[in-house]
Amino acid sequence: MPQFLYRLQPTRLEMLTKGPTERETSIISDHFGYLQKLVGEGVVFMAGRTLNADERTFGIVVFETATESAAAKVMQDDPAVKNGVMKAELFPYRVALWSTTAPQV
Protein backbone atom coordinates (compact mmCIF):
# COMPACT_ATOMS: atom_id res chain seq x y z
CA MET A 1 0.00 0.00 0.00
CA PRO A 2 1.35 3.49 -0.80
CA GLN A 3 2.90 5.48 2.02
CA PHE A 4 2.69 9.21 2.62
CA LEU A 5 4.00 11.88 4.92
CA TYR A 6 2.39 15.16 5.80
CA ARG A 7 4.36 17.97 7.32
CA LEU A 8 2.60 20.33 9.71
CA GLN A 9 3.57 23.83 10.76
CA PRO A 10 1.68 26.10 13.16
CA THR A 11 -0.12 28.97 11.49
CA ARG A 12 0.55 31.11 14.57
CA LEU A 13 4.10 30.65 15.88
CA GLU A 14 3.16 32.39 19.14
CA MET A 15 1.19 29.24 19.96
CA LEU A 16 4.61 27.72 20.72
CA THR A 17 6.50 30.76 21.99
CA LYS A 18 3.82 32.43 24.14
CA GLY A 19 1.37 29.57 24.60
CA PRO A 20 -1.80 28.38 22.89
CA THR A 21 -5.18 30.03 23.17
CA GLU A 22 -8.05 28.02 24.67
CA ARG A 23 -9.30 27.33 21.15
CA GLU A 24 -5.88 26.12 20.01
CA THR A 25 -5.53 23.93 23.10
CA SER A 26 -8.87 22.27 22.35
CA ILE A 27 -8.03 21.75 18.67
CA ILE A 28 -4.57 20.35 19.43
CA SER A 29 -6.19 17.90 21.84
CA ASP A 30 -8.56 16.82 19.05
CA HIS A 31 -5.57 16.57 16.67
CA PHE A 32 -3.77 14.25 19.09
CA GLY A 33 -6.89 12.12 19.54
CA TYR A 34 -7.35 11.90 15.77
CA LEU A 35 -3.80 10.65 15.29
CA GLN A 36 -4.14 8.19 18.19
CA LYS A 37 -7.25 6.77 16.53
CA LEU A 38 -5.39 6.37 13.22
CA VAL A 39 -2.48 4.66 14.99
CA GLY A 40 -4.96 2.23 16.55
CA GLU A 41 -6.45 1.54 13.12
CA GLY A 42 -3.00 0.79 11.67
CA VAL A 43 -3.08 3.77 9.30
CA VAL A 44 -0.46 5.97 11.00
CA PHE A 45 3.01 4.52 11.63
CA MET A 46 4.37 7.46 13.58
CA ALA A 47 3.76 11.11 14.32
CA GLY A 48 5.85 13.68 16.12
CA ARG A 49 7.30 17.15 16.08
CA THR A 50 10.52 19.01 16.40
CA LEU A 51 11.17 20.55 19.81
CA ASN A 52 12.35 23.95 18.65
CA ALA A 53 9.92 26.86 18.96
CA ASP A 54 10.94 29.03 16.03
CA GLU A 55 9.95 29.38 12.37
CA ARG A 56 11.74 26.11 11.53
CA THR A 57 9.51 23.96 13.74
CA PHE A 58 7.40 21.27 12.12
CA GLY A 59 5.61 18.02 12.80
CA ILE A 60 5.27 14.95 10.60
CA VAL A 61 2.77 12.16 10.23
CA VAL A 62 3.88 9.01 8.36
CA PHE A 63 1.05 6.76 7.22
CA GLU A 64 -0.37 4.60 4.46
CA THR A 65 -3.57 4.70 2.44
CA ALA A 66 -4.73 3.07 -0.77
CA THR A 67 -4.54 6.25 -2.87
CA GLU A 68 -3.13 9.76 -2.83
CA SER A 69 -6.65 11.18 -2.67
CA ALA A 70 -7.32 9.08 0.45
CA ALA A 71 -4.05 10.38 1.91
CA ALA A 72 -5.13 13.96 1.19
CA LYS A 73 -8.40 13.28 3.01
CA VAL A 74 -6.53 11.94 6.07
CA MET A 75 -4.48 15.15 6.14
CA GLN A 76 -7.43 17.47 5.50
CA ASP A 77 -9.54 15.73 8.18
CA ASP A 78 -6.86 16.36 10.82
CA PRO A 79 -8.57 18.79 13.23
CA ALA A 80 -5.47 21.01 13.40
CA VAL A 81 -5.53 21.39 9.60
CA LYS A 82 -9.32 21.56 9.26
CA ASN A 83 -9.51 24.34 11.86
CA GLY A 84 -6.55 26.34 10.56
CA VAL A 85 -4.28 25.89 13.58
CA MET A 86 -1.68 24.20 11.39
CA LYS A 87 -0.90 24.26 7.70
CA ALA A 88 -0.01 20.97 6.08
CA GLU A 89 1.69 19.67 2.98
CA LEU A 90 1.39 16.10 1.65
CA PHE A 91 4.28 14.10 0.18
CA PRO A 92 4.44 10.61 -1.33
CA TYR A 93 6.84 8.74 0.94
CA ARG A 94 8.43 5.35 1.43
CA VAL A 95 9.85 4.03 4.67
CA ALA A 96 13.25 2.55 3.79
CA LEU A 97 14.35 1.34 7.22
CA TRP A 98 12.36 0.58 10.35
CA SER A 99 13.84 -0.20 13.73
CA THR A 100 12.54 -3.21 15.60
CA THR A 101 13.02 -1.38 18.90
CA ALA A 102 10.61 1.44 19.54
CA PRO A 103 11.77 4.63 21.25
CA GLN A 104 10.35 5.51 24.66
CA VAL A 105 7.37 7.85 24.33
C-alpha positions in Angstrom: 0.0 0.0 0.0 1.4 3.5 -0.8 2.9 5.5 2.0 2.7 9.2 2.6 4.0 11.9 4.9 2.4 15.2 5.8 4.4 18.0 7.3 2.6 20.3 9.7 3.6 23.8 10.8 1.7 26.1 13.2 -0.1 29.0 11.5 0.5 31.1 14.6 4.1 30.7 15.9 3.2 32.4 19.1 1.2 29.2 20.0 4.6 27.7 20.7 6.5 30.8 22.0 3.8 32.4 24.1 1.4 29.6 24.6 -1.8 28.4 22.9 -5.2 30.0 23.2 -8.0 28.0 24.7 -9.3 27.3 21.2 -5.9 26.1 20.0 -5.5 23.9 23.1 -8.9 22.3 22.3 -8.0 21.7 18.7 -4.6 20.4 19.4 -6.2 17.9 21.8 -8.6 16.8 19.0 -5.6 16.6 16.7 -3.8 14.2 19.1 -6.9 12.1 19.5 -7.4 11.9 15.8 -3.8 10.7 15.3 -4.1 8.2 18.2 -7.2 6.8 16.5 -5.4 6.4 13.2 -2.5 4.7 15.0 -5.0 2.2 16.6 -6.5 1.5 13.1 -3.0 0.8 11.7 -3.1 3.8 9.3 -0.5 6.0 11.0 3.0 4.5 11.6 4.4 7.5 13.6 3.8 11.1 14.3 5.8 13.7 16.1 7.3 17.2 16.1 10.5 19.0 16.4 11.2 20.6 19.8 12.3 23.9 18.6 9.9 26.9 19.0 10.9 29.0 16.0 10.0 29.4 12.4 11.7 26.1 11.5 9.5 24.0 13.7 7.4 21.3 12.1 5.6 18.0 12.8 5.3 15.0 10.6 2.8 12.2 10.2 3.9 9.0 8.4 1.1 6.8 7.2 -0.4 4.6 4.5 -3.6 4.7 2.4 -4.7 3.1 -0.8 -4.5 6.3 -2.9 -3.1 9.8 -2.8 -6.6 11.2 -2.7 -7.3 9.1 0.4 -4.0 10.4 1.9 -5.1 14.0 1.2 -8.4 13.3 3.0 -6.5 11.9 6.1 -4.5 15.1 6.1 -7.4 17.5 5.5 -9.5 15.7 8.2 -6.9 16.4 10.8 -8.6 18.8 13.2 -5.5 21.0 13.4 -5.5 21.4 9.6 -9.3 21.6 9.3 -9.5 24.3 11.9 -6.6 26.3 10.6 -4.3 25.9 13.6 -1.7 24.2 11.4 -0.9 24.3 7.7 0.0 21.0 6.1 1.7 19.7 3.0 1.4 16.1 1.7 4.3 14.1 0.2 4.4 10.6 -1.3 6.8 8.7 0.9 8.4 5.3 1.4 9.8 4.0 4.7 13.3 2.6 3.8 14.3 1.3 7.2 12.4 0.6 10.3 13.8 -0.2 13.7 12.5 -3.2 15.6 13.0 -1.4 18.9 10.6 1.4 19.5 11.8 4.6 21.3 10.3 5.5 24.7 7.4 7.9 24.3 
